[in-house]
């Protein structure tokens, strides 16, 4: 997060203003500036921290290397949070549908001020070469910008013996993992023969008969 600190000079001559951030590794050091008479200078201070909690520091800046002044810099650091629009997705084929798959859209929202990188994972051992995943996210890994949302389409592609319940886990870099419970509400497919016996009667050898 970047915030601007402004210094207004009421002097009649140039002055050199420098901010001392040598002992503040969470704030990026910015270069000193020369402020003209009655001029203004802005210092962009970029704060970044991997440690959740409250940050409060007294920062010192000097004018012409001799006169020291202080200001307070504070921030509240929270873990990266990625919110799912739903924790459960139910997949149903419409009546009479001949489509081989059905999909649901899940919205991933990042309410924070830092990009949220994520990747989807299946439960360990649930997906093999002989038993591929039946629930597939359109974006396996990606990043959600701050204050933005990303739609992810999850597709259920059933096959003989495919699981009808599954858990997709969004592993969030620097934050807590989020789980999406997927459930297929589908009926078992069955085929019935109207006639169990076909009687062609008496036919001549070599002659086709319908």
Secondary structure, DSSP 8 states (H G I E B T S, - for coil): -EEEEEEE---SS-EEEEEE-TT-TTB-----EEE-TT-EEEEEEEB--SS-EEEEEEEEEEETTTEEEEEEEEEEE--B-EEES-SEEEE---TT---S-EEEEEEEEE-SSS-EEEEEEE-TTS--SSS--SEEES-SEEEE-TTEEEEEEEEE---TT--SEEEEEEEETTB--EEEEEEE---------S-S-----S--TT----
